[in-house]
Amino acid sequence: MQGRMPVFEEYLAGSMLANAPAWITIALLSYVYETTALPDIILQVTIPIVYCLGGIIGAYLVARRAYRDHERIGIEVGFAAFLINLVFSALLFGGMTFPLMIMSLIGLVIGGIIGGKYAQRIWEK
């Protein structure tokens, strides 16, 4: 069976979308952190989870366009989302801290793998 594969614009859109939930969550948590006595552990647990959820959403939406290699597409979307995150963080904030960089990389790539696998399971049905 021959189908189509995602094009660059779809990879870019999925990567940007994968970052959106984390950026919104970080903005909200930074406001709450400044105004209340929010423990650091909440930030350290919430941010990787939200990056992972964003990676799942972005990778699934791109990988469902493909007819093969869903997991590879998910990894590519997760890594591209990480690179976009690095660029935007460098431009807007002068860079990101190393722990946040590692959390975003792990969360986005794992989310990309999960999103790709989920798209593959849906495709096989």
Phi and psi in degrees as GROMACS dihedral restraints (atoms count N, CA, C in turn):
[ dihedral_restraints ]
;  ai    aj    ak    al  type     phi  dphi    fc
    3     4     5     6     1  -102.8    20    10
    4     5     6     7     1   136.1    20    10
    6     7     8     9     1  -136.8    20    10
    7     8     9    10     1  -158.1    20    10
    9    10    11    12     1  -116.7    20    10
   10    11    12    13     1   158.3    20    10
   12    13    14    15     1  -112.5    20    10
   13    14    15    16     1   155.5    20    10
   15    16    17    18     1   -63.5    20    10
   16    17    18    19     1   147.5    20    10
   18    19    20    21     1  -100.0    20    10
   19    20    21    22     1   174.3    20    10
   21    22    23    24     1   -56.5    20    10
   22    23    24    25     1   -42.2    20    10
   24    25    26    27     1   -61.9    20    10
   25    26    27    28     1   -35.1    20    10
   27    28    29    30     1   -71.6    20    10
   28    29    30    31     1   -38.3    20    10
   30    31    32    33     1   -61.9    20    10
   31    32    33    34     1   -44.2    20    10
   33    34    35    36     1   -63.9    20    10
   34    35    36    37     1   -44.7    20    10
   36    37    38    39     1   -64.3    20    10
   37    38    39    40     1   -42.5    20    10
   39    40    41    42     1   -64.8    20    10
   40    41    42    43     1   -37.1    20    10
   42    43    44    45     1   -68.9    20    10
   43    44    45    46     1   -40.7    20    10
   45    46    47    48     1   -66.4    20    10
   46    47    48    49     1   -41.9    20    10
   48    49    50    51     1   -64.8    20    10
   49    50    51    52     1   -34.5    20    10
   51    52    53    54     1   -63.6    20    10
   52    53    54    55     1   -29.6    20    10
   54    55    56    57     1   -83.5    20    10
   55    56    57    58     1   -24.4    20    10
   57    58    59    60     1   -57.8    20    10
   58    59    60    61     1   -48.3    20    10
   60    61    62    63     1   -61.2    20    10
   61    62    63    64     1   -37.3    20    10
   63    64    65    66     1   -69.3    20    10
   64    65    66    67     1   -41.9    20    10
   66    67    68    69     1   -62.6    20    10
   67    68    69    70     1   -42.1    20    10
   69    70    71    72     1   -65.9    20    10
   70    71    72    73     1   -43.7    20    10
   72    73    74    75     1   -64.1    20    10
   73    74    75    76     1   -42.8    20    10
   75    76    77    78     1   -63.5    20    10
   76    77    78    79     1   -40.0    20    10
   78    79    80    81     1   -64.0    20    10
   79    80    81    82     1   -44.1    20    10
   81    82    83    84     1   -67.1    20    10
   82    83    84    85     1   -43.5    20    10
   84    85    86    87     1   -67.6    20    10
   85    86    87    88     1   -33.9    20    10
   87    88    89    90     1   -67.7    20    10
   88    89    90    91     1   -36.3    20    10
   90    91    92    93     1   -66.3    20    10
   91    92    93    94     1   -47.0    20    10
   93    94    95    96     1   -65.2    20    10
   94    95    96    97     1   -37.8    20    10
   96    97    98    99     1   -63.2    20    10
   97    98    99   100     1   -37.6    20    10
   99   100   101   102     1   -75.3    20    10
  100   101   102   103     1   -30.6    20    10
  102   103   104   105     1   -94.8    20    10
  103   104   105   106     1   -21.0    20    10
  105   106   107   108     1  -129.7    20    10
  106   107   108   109     1   174.7    20    10
  108   109   110   111     1   -91.4    20    10
  109   110   111   112     1    71.9    20    10
  111   112   113   114     1   -84.6    20    10
  112   113   114   115     1   126.2    20    10
  114   115   116   117     1   -66.7    20    10
  115   116   117   118     1   150.1    20    10
  117   118   119   120     1   -64.3    20    10
  118   119   120   121     1   -29.3    20    10
  120   121   122   123     1   -63.7    20    10
  121   122   123   124     1   -30.7    20    10
  123   124   125   126     1   -65.0    20    10
  124   125   126   127     1   -42.1    20    10
  126   127   128   129     1   -65.2    20    10
  127   128   129   130     1   -41.8    20    10
  129   130   131   132     1   -69.3    20    10
  130   131   132   133     1   -22.7    20    10
  132   133   134   135     1   -94.1    20    10
  133   134   135   136     1   -39.6    20    10
  135   136   137   138     1   -70.6    20    10
  136   137   138   139     1   -43.2    20    10
  138   139   140   141     1   -62.6    20    10
  139   140   141   142     1   -47.6    20    10
  141   142   143   144     1   -64.5    20    10
  142   143   144   145     1   -34.5    20    10
  144   145   146   147     1   -64.8    20    10
  145   146   147   148     1   -42.6    20    10
  147   148   149   150     1   -69.4    20    10
  148   149   150   151     1   -38.0    20    10
  150   151   152   153     1   -60.4    20    10
  151   152   153   154     1   -41.6    20    10
  153   154   155   156     1   -64.4    20    10
  154   155   156   157     1   -44.0    20    10
  156   157   158   159     1   -63.0    20    10
  157   158   159   160     1   -41.1    20    10
  159   160   161   162     1   -62.9    20    10
  160   161   162   163     1   -40.9    20    10
  162   163   164   165     1   -63.2    20    10
  163   164   165   166     1   -38.9    20    10
  165   166   167   168     1   -61.9    20    10
  166   167   168   169     1   -47.4    20    10
  168   169   170   171     1   -64.2    20    10
  169   170   171   172     1   -50.4    20    10
  171   172   173   174     1   -62.7    20    10
  172   173   174   175     1   -44.8    20    10
  174   175   176   177     1   -67.6    20    10
  175   176   177   178     1   -39.8    20    10
  177   178   179   180     1   -61.8    20    10
  178   179   180   181     1   -45.0    20    10
  180   181   182   183     1   -66.6    20    10
  181   182   183   184     1   -31.4    20    10
  183   184   185   186     1   -80.6    20    10
  184   185   186   187     1   -43.7    20    10
  186   187   188   189     1   -69.3    20    10
  187   188   189   190     1   -25.2    20    10
  189   190   191   192     1   -70.9    20    10
  190   191   192   193     1   -13.8    20    10
  192   193   194   195     1   -77.1    20    10
  193   194   195   196     1   -19.1    20    10
  195   196   197   198     1   -89.9    20    10
  196   197   198   199     1   159.6    20    10
  198   199   200   201     1  -106.4    20    10
  199   200   201   202     1    -3.9    20    10
  201   202   203   204     1  -158.0    20    10
  202   203   204   205     1   170.2    20    10
  204   205   206   207     1    56.2    20    10
  205   206   207   208     1    43.4    20    10
  207   208   209   210     1   -63.6    20    10
  208   209   210   211     1   -41.6    20    10
  210   211   212   213     1   -66.8    20    10
  211   212   213   214     1   -40.3    20    10
  213   214   215   216     1   -63.2    20    10
  214   215   216   217     1   -41.1    20    10
  216   217   218   219     1   -63.7    20    10
  217   218   219   220     1   -40.0    20    10
  219   220   221   222     1   -61.8    20    10
  220   221   222   223     1   -41.5    20    10
  222   223   224   225     1   -65.2    20    10
  223   224   225   226     1   -41.5    20    10
  225   226   227   228     1   -63.4    20    10
  226   227   228   229     1   -42.0    20    10
  228   229   230   231     1   -65.5    20    10
  229   230   231   232     1   -42.9    20    10
  231   232   233   234     1   -62.2    20    10
  232   233   234   235     1   -43.1    20    10
  234   235   236   237     1   -70.6    20    10
  235   236   237   238     1   -38.9    20    10
  237   238   239   240     1   -64.3    20    10
  238   239   240   241     1   -37.3    20    10
  240   241   242   243     1   -63.8    20    10
  241   242   243   244     1   -37.7    20    10
  243   244   245   246     1   -63.8    20    10
  244   245   246   247     1   -44.1    20    10
  246   247   248   249     1   -64.3    20    10
  247   248   249   250     1   -40.7    20    10
  249   250   251   252     1   -63.3    20    10
  250   251   252   253     1   -39.4    20    10
  252   253   254   255     1   -61.9    20    10
  253   254   255   256     1   -42.2    20    10
  255   256   257   258     1   -62.8    20    10
  256   257   258   259     1   -44.3    20    10
  258   259   260   261     1   -64.2    20    10
  259   260   261   262     1   -47.9    20    10
  261   262   263   264     1   -65.4    20    10
  262   263   264   265     1   -38.1    20    10
  264   265   266   267     1   -66.2    20    10
  265   266   267   268     1   -39.2    20    10
  267   268   269   270     1   -66.9    20    10
  268   269   270   271     1   -40.1    20    10
  270   271   272   273     1   -72.4    20    10
  271   272   273   274     1   -40.9    20    10
  273   274   275   276     1   -88.4    20    10
  274   275   276   277     1   -37.9    20    10
  276   277   278   279     1  -119.2    20    10
  277   278   279   280     1     0.7    20    10
  279   280   281   282     1    79.2    20    10
  280   281   282   283     1    17.2    20    10
  282   283   284   285     1   117.6    20    10
  283   284   285   286     1   177.5    20    10
  285   286   287   288     1  -128.9    20    10
  286   287   288   289     1   157.8    20    10
  288   289   290   291     1   -70.1    20    10
  289   290   291   292     1   156.2    20    10
  291   292   293   294     1   -61.4    20    10
  292   293   294   295     1   -44.7    20    10
  294   295   296   297     1   -61.5    20    10
  295   296   297   298     1   -38.7    20    10
  297   298   299   300     1   -67.6    20    10
  298   299   300   301     1   -35.1    20    10
  300   301   302   303     1   -63.8    20    10
  301   302   303   304     1   -44.6    20    10
  303   304   305   306     1   -66.5    20    10
  304   305   306   307     1   -42.1    20    10
  306   307   308   309     1   -61.5    20    10
  307   308   309   310     1   -42.5    20    10
  309   310   311   312     1   -69.1    20    10
  310   311   312   313     1   -40.2    20    10
  312   313   314   315     1   -62.2    20    10
  313   314   315   316     1   -49.6    20    10
  315   316   317   318     1   -64.2    20    10
  316   317   318   319     1   -46.8    20    10
  318   319   320   321     1   -62.9    20    10
  319   320   321   322     1   -44.7    20    10
  321   322   323   324     1   -70.1    20    10
  322   323   324   325     1   -40.0    20    10
  324   325   326   327     1   -71.6    20    10
  325   326   327   328     1   -42.8    20    10
  327   328   329   330     1   -63.7    20    10
  328   329   330   331     1   -42.2    20    10
  330   331   332   333     1   -62.0    20    10
  331   332   333   334     1   -38.3    20    10
  333   334   335   336     1   -63.6    20    10
  334   335   336   337     1   -41.0    20    10
  336   337   338   339     1   -63.6    20    10
  337   338   339   340     1   -45.6    20    10
  339   340   341   342     1   -63.8    20    10
  340   341   342   343     1   -44.0    20    10
  342   343   344   345     1   -62.5    20    10
  343   344   345   346     1   -40.0    20    10
  345   346   347   348     1   -65.8    20    10
  346   347   348   349     1   -41.9    20    10
  348   349   350   351     1   -65.2    20    10
  349   350   351   352     1   -38.3    20    10
  351   352   353   354     1   -65.7    20    10
  352   353   354   355     1   -41.5    20    10
  354   355   356   357     1   -63.6    20    10
  355   356   357   358     1   -36.3    20    10
  357   358   359   360     1   -66.7    20    10
  358   359   360   361     1   -40.7    20    10
  360   361   362   363     1   -64.3    20    10
  361   362   363   364     1   -40.3    20    10
  363   364   365   366     1   -66.2    20    10
  364   365   366   367     1   -40.2    20    10
  366   367   368   369     1   -64.8    20    10
  367   368   369   370     1   -36.8    20    10
  369   370   371   372     1   -73.9    20    10
  370   371   372   373     1   -15.9    20    10
